[in-house]
């Protein structure tokens, strides 16, 4: 396990998903709530993708996307913020991989070489390499480098790309417009 100094900002990639209610509005509300946090700045957003459910398949299609954010929070503290945000937006945990108002998952901090393993959090996300609805939007916002090469390698191994359809482009404001932090 590697510790991130709480005073040194790190780039984190967070997956967002929703398949109940006004899915797009809920995704945008989650991004805004995270960006308003004093120790989180949203840097980039992927497009929104409509995706077929995975695991528990008897449910509506999801809208999924990825954000890159900068944070000085330690991984466990960021996880707590993500869970609080889910709860504020109406997340109920009934069925594993079941329908939900919002799902926020930390995927990677810094790059895929950074690891974190605790009772509540494993990084990189243990199933990221199996899920195109994570890899496709992640590849869209990841700069050239080892993380992008890692993502592309796994994307090339997976089938089912037709189950991940670009739904809408998101134009998130630039960091220079960010005034809450």
N, C-alpha and C positions, 0 to 999 in steps of 0.2 A: 504494500500500500504506500502510495506517495502522497505527502501532504502538500497542499497549496497554501503558501502564506496568505493569511486573510487580507493583508494590505496590498498584495500584488494582484492586479486584475488578470483574469484568465478568460479565454474565449470558450464558450460552452454551446453545444448544439442541443436543442430541445425539440422533440417531436410533439406535435399537437394533433389531436383527432377528436371528432364529434360525429355522432349519428342520430341524435335526438334533438328535437326543437329546431330553432333557427341555427343550423350548423355553422354557417359562415359568420353570423353575428357573434356566436359564442367564441369562435376562434379569434375574431378580431378583439373581442372584449378581453380574452385571456392575454393576448399580446399587449394590449394597452395597460392592463393591470400589472404585468411583469415590468413593462417599461417605466411605469410610475414608481416602482420600488427604488429607494435611494441607492441601492448597491447593484442594480441591474440596468443595463442599457441594451436595448434591442438594436443590433447592427444591420442585419439582413434578414429577409424573409424569402422563402421559396414561393412558387406558385401553389395554389390549392389544387389537390388531386382528389377526385372521387374514386374510392376504392371499395372493392368487394370485401366483406367481412372475412376474417381469418379466425380459425378456432371454432367458436360458436357461430355458425353460419346463418341461423334463423333470425335475422335482424336486418334493419335497413342498412344501405350503403353508408360508408363513412366519408367525411371530408378530412383529409390529412394534409399536413404541411410541416415545414421545418423552420425554425428560427436559429440564427446565430446571435448570441448575446455576449456582452462583456460583463463580468461580475467579479467582485472581490469577496463574495461569500464562499465559505468552505462547502464542499459537496453536500454534506448532511444538512447544512443550513439552507442551501438552495433547494434541496429536496423538500424541506419543510415549507418553504415559500410556494413551491409548485403544488403541494398537497393542499395548502390553505386556499390557493387560487382555485383549484378544482372544487373544493367544498363551497366557496363563495359563489361559484357558477352552477351549483346544483348537482355535483357529482355524487352518485350513490353507488356503492360497491356491492352489487347483489350477485351477479354471475360473472365468473372469470371470463374475460374477453367478450363480455356481453355488451348490450346497448349502453351508451353513456352520453351524458350531456357534454362532457369534456374529458380528455385524457391528456396529461402532460408528462412526458417521459424524458429524463435526461439521457442523452445518447452517448455523448463523448465530451470530455473536457480537454481542451488543448489539441490533442491528436490521439490516434488510436493506441499509441504507446503508453499513454498515461493510464494507470490502473488504480482502481479503488474497490475494495471489497469489505463490506461490513454486513451486519444482519439485515439492514434495510436498503442497501444500495450497492450495486455492482456496476463498475464502469471499465471499459465500454459496455454499453447495454448488452446483456448476454444473448439476445435474439436479433440484434440489429442486422447481422449478416444473412439472416433467413427471411427478411421482410423487405420486399420491394417498395412497399408504401413508406418505408423509412429511408431506404437507400436512394431512390430516385429523387426525392426532394433534397436529401442531404447532398447529393452530387451537384445539384443545381446551385447551391450557395457556398460550397466548399472551395477555397482557393486552390490553385495548383500546388501539389506537394504530396507528402506521403499519405495523408488521410484520404485525399481524393483518389490516389492510386489504389489504396486499400478498398475504398467504396466501389470503384469501377471493377476491380477484380471480382468481388462478390456479386455485383450486378450481372456480370457476364456468365456466372454459374447458375443463376436462378431462372426458372421459367415462370410464366404467368404475367408478363408485362402488360398484357391486354386487360388485366384486372386493376390496373392503375392508370387512370385517365386524367389528363390535365383538365381541370374544371375552370380555373380562373387565375389570371395573373394578379399578384398583389403588389402594390406600389407603396411600400412602407417609407415613411419619412427618413431622411438621412440623419446621421448622428449630429450634424451641425444644427439641425432643427430641434434636437432633444433639449428641453429646458427644465425638465422635472428633476434631473440629478445635478 
